Amino acid sequence: LEELRKKKKADLKTKREADRLAKIKAEKDALKQKKEQERLAKLKAKKYREEQIKKLEELRKKKEADLKAKREADRKTKIEADQKQRELKRQRKEKEKADQQLAKLKAKEEERKNKIAQLKKELERLQREEKKAEELRKKKEAELKKLAN
């Protein structure tokens, strides 16, 4: 009976020790599992951060490329606008020059017309004077004939 009691006690002690060891092992395993989960979570978070950084970097590069393209387009547009302005200015100057030449030609034409009109008047005056002189000459001739007769 004593042996049985001792054996029971020893079995109980062994069982308690086994339970204690099992509990310690379970805690160790749980801690290990928790650490592994934390490590995996950190790894996942790191991978996520890296992906986000990569996405942001790609977005930044794209925005830079877009901005560069926009600046280039703006520069080309400005160059074209400047060229058009210069062309318009040149055309305006040419038109002004042509207008001035036309005005000079019109003035010369007007002057020529005035000169022609003046010469016509002069011619008419001379023709009238010639006619008067002719009439006067005829009159004188008639008088001379009268006197001669």
C-alpha positions in Angstrom: 0.0 0.0 0.0 2.8 2.3 0.9 4.5 1.4 -2.3 1.4 2.0 -4.2 1.0 5.4 -2.5 4.6 6.3 -3.3 4.1 5.1 -6.8 1.0 7.2 -7.1 2.8 10.1 -5.6 5.7 9.6 -8.0 3.3 9.3 -10.9 1.5 12.4 -9.8 4.8 14.2 -9.5 5.9 12.9 -12.9 2.5 13.9 -14.3 2.8 17.4 -12.7 6.4 17.7 -14.1 5.2 16.5 -17.5 2.3 19.0 -17.4 4.7 21.8 -16.3 7.1 20.8 -19.1 4.2 20.6 -21.5 3.0 24.0 -20.4 6.5 25.5 -20.7 6.8 23.8 -24.2 3.4 25.1 -25.2 4.3 28.6 -24.0 7.7 28.3 -25.9 5.9 27.2 -29.0 3.3 29.9 -28.6 6.1 32.5 -28.2 7.9 31.0 -31.2 4.7 31.1 -33.2 4.0 34.7 -32.1 7.6 35.7 -33.0 7.3 34.0 -36.4 4.0 35.8 -37.0 5.5 39.1 -36.0 8.5 38.4 -38.2 6.1 37.6 -41.1 4.0 40.7 -40.4 7.2 42.8 -40.4 8.3 41.2 -43.6 4.9 41.8 -45.1 4.9 45.4 -43.9 8.4 45.9 -45.3 7.4 44.4 -48.6 4.2 46.6 -48.7 6.3 49.7 -47.9 8.8 48.8 -50.6 5.9 48.4 -53.1 4.4 51.7 -52.0 7.8 53.4 -52.4 8.2 51.8 -55.8 4.8 53.0 -56.9 5.4 56.5 -55.6 8.8 56.6 -57.3 7.2 55.5 -60.6 4.5 58.1 -60.1 7.1 60.8 -59.4 9.1 59.7 -62.6 5.9 59.8 -64.6 5.0 63.3 -63.3 8.5 64.5 -64.0 8.3 63.1 -67.6 4.8 64.7 -68.0 6.1 68.0 -66.7 9.2 67.8 -69.0 6.9 67.0 -71.9 4.6 69.9 -71.0 7.5 72.3 -70.7 8.9 71.2 -74.1 5.4 71.6 -75.6 5.1 75.1 -74.1 8.6 76.0 -75.3 7.7 74.8 -78.9 4.4 76.7 -78.7 6.2 79.8 -77.5 8.7 79.5 -80.4 5.9 79.1 -82.9 4.0 82.0 -81.4 7.2 84.2 -81.6 7.8 83.1 -85.2 4.2 84.0 -86.1 4.5 87.3 -84.3 7.7 88.1 -86.3 6.0 87.0 -89.5 3.0 89.2 -88.8 5.3 92.1 -87.9 7.2 91.6 -91.2 4.0 91.4 -93.2 2.7 94.5 -91.4 5.9 96.3 -92.3 5.7 95.1 -95.9 2.0 96.2 -96.1 3.0 99.6 -94.7 5.8 100.0 -97.2 3.4 98.9 -100.0 0.8 101.4 -98.7 3.4 104.1 -98.7 4.5 103.3 -102.2 0.8 103.2 -103.3 0.3 106.6 -101.6 3.3 108.0 -103.4 2.1 106.6 -106.8 -1.4 108.0 -106.2 0.2 111.4 -105.3 2.3 111.3 -108.5 -0.8 110.3 -110.5 -2.7 113.2 -108.9 0.2 115.5 -109.7 0.3 114.2 -113.3 -3.5 114.7 -113.7 -3.2 118.2 -112.3 -0.3 118.9 -114.6 -2.4 117.6 -117.6 -5.3 119.7 -116.5 -3.0 122.7 -116.2 -1.5 122.1 -119.6 -5.0 121.6 -121.2 -6.0 125.0 -119.7 -2.8 126.5 -121.0 -3.5 125.0 -124.4 -7.1 126.2 -124.4 -5.9 129.7 -123.4 -3.2 129.6 -126.2 -5.8 128.4 -128.7 -8.2 131.2 -127.7 -5.4 133.7 -128.0 -4.4 132.2 -131.3 -8.0 132.4 -132.4 -8.2 136.0 -131.3 -4.9 136.8 -133.0 -6.2 135.1 -136.2 -9.5 137.1 -136.0 -7.5 140.2 -135.4 -5.2 139.4 -138.3 -8.2 138.8 -140.6 -9.7 142.0 -139.4 -6.5 143.9 -140.1 -6.3 142.2 -143.5 -9.9 143.3 -144.2 -9.1 146.8 -143.1 -6.0 146.8 -145.3 -8.1 145.6 -148.3 -10.6 148.4 -147.6 -7.8 150.9 -147.4 -6.2 149.5 -150.4 -9.4 149.8 -152.4 
